Amino acid sequence: MINPKIVVGSIFSMSWGYDQTNVNYFQVTRLSPSGVFVREIAGKQVEGTGGNMCCSVVPQKDVFLERSQWVGKKENGLGKDNSETFRRLKDVDAVAFSMEGRYFAHLNDGKPQYMSWYH
């Protein structure tokens, strides 16, 4: 059974990187008895948080990415199209799901997240 905190519209966030901090957001688009379907969504900079190649970001609900760095790969199967992917229930716990078996997207609490980059 899927955790009752996870509903259609729930947003997960994933922070990762080496020498920079990348942030990706995923929105639950469908639930099934055996897991959840997610699509990657955009993030936006929080006004006034920009620094030297860094800022804070928050998710943009329902602003789905046409091209996703993470979704559309064959891992765990695809949804209706290449912009949606399925996470099996065994890979989804109360607050997180696995992406490629080594990165974890956690249920987003709505707080801004730190992001950095290099030119």
C-alpha positions in Angstrom: 0.0 0.0 0.0 1.2 3.5 -0.9 1.9 5.9 2.0 -1.2 8.1 2.4 1.1 11.2 2.3 1.7 10.4 -1.3 -1.1 11.6 -3.5 -1.5 12.8 -7.1 0.3 16.1 -7.2 2.8 15.3 -4.5 6.2 16.7 -5.2 9.6 15.0 -4.6 13.0 16.7 -4.8 16.4 15.3 -5.4 19.7 17.1 -4.7 22.9 15.6 -6.1 26.3 16.5 -7.7 30.0 16.8 -7.4 31.6 20.3 -7.4 28.1 21.6 -7.9 24.6 21.0 -6.4 21.9 20.0 -8.8 18.2 20.0 -7.8 15.5 18.1 -9.7 11.8 18.0 -8.9 9.3 15.3 -9.7 5.5 15.4 -9.4 3.2 12.3 -8.9 0.9 12.1 -11.9 -0.8 8.8 -11.2 -1.1 6.2 -8.5 -1.5 2.4 -9.0 -1.8 -0.5 -6.6 1.9 -1.3 -7.3 3.5 2.1 -7.3 3.5 5.7 -8.5 4.0 7.5 -11.8 6.1 10.7 -11.8 7.1 13.4 -14.3 9.9 15.8 -13.8 8.9 19.5 -13.2 10.7 22.8 -13.4 12.2 24.6 -10.5 12.5 28.4 -10.1 14.9 30.7 -8.3 13.7 32.3 -5.1 13.9 36.0 -5.6 16.8 37.6 -3.7 18.7 34.4 -3.1 21.2 34.7 -6.0 24.8 34.6 -5.1 28.1 33.8 -6.8 27.0 30.9 -9.0 24.3 29.8 -6.5 20.8 30.4 -5.5 17.8 28.8 -3.7 15.1 27.1 -5.8 11.6 25.9 -5.3 9.4 23.5 -7.4 6.9 24.8 -10.0 3.9 22.5 -9.6 2.4 21.4 -13.0 5.2 22.9 -15.0 6.3 19.6 -16.6 9.6 19.4 -18.5 9.4 18.4 -22.1 12.8 16.8 -21.9 13.9 15.2 -18.7 17.3 14.3 -17.6 15.9 11.5 -15.4 12.5 10.5 -16.7 11.9 8.4 -19.8 14.7 6.0 -19.2 13.9 2.3 -19.2 14.5 1.8 -15.5 11.3 0.5 -13.9 9.4 0.9 -17.1 7.7 3.9 -18.8 4.3 5.4 -18.3 2.1 6.7 -21.1 5.0 8.5 -22.8 8.6 9.2 -22.3 7.9 12.1 -20.0 6.4 9.8 -17.3 8.0 6.9 -15.5 6.8 4.3 -13.0 8.4 3.7 -9.6 7.5 0.3 -8.1 6.0 0.2 -4.7 9.0 -1.7 -3.4 11.2 1.3 -4.4 8.9 3.9 -2.8 8.8 4.3 0.9 7.1 6.8 3.1 9.0 9.8 1.9 11.4 8.8 -0.9 11.9 6.9 -4.1 14.9 5.6 -5.8 16.2 7.0 -9.1 18.7 4.7 -10.9 19.2 2.9 -7.6 21.7 5.4 -6.4 19.9 8.7 -6.1 16.9 9.3 -3.9 14.1 11.8 -4.4 12.4 12.8 -1.1 9.0 14.2 -0.5 9.4 17.9 -0.8 8.6 20.0 2.3 8.1 23.3 0.4 11.3 24.8 1.7 13.8 26.4 -0.7 16.8 24.3 -1.6 20.4 25.3 -2.3 21.6 25.0 -5.9 25.1 25.8 -7.3 26.8 25.6 -10.7 30.1 26.3 -12.5 30.5 28.1 -15.9 
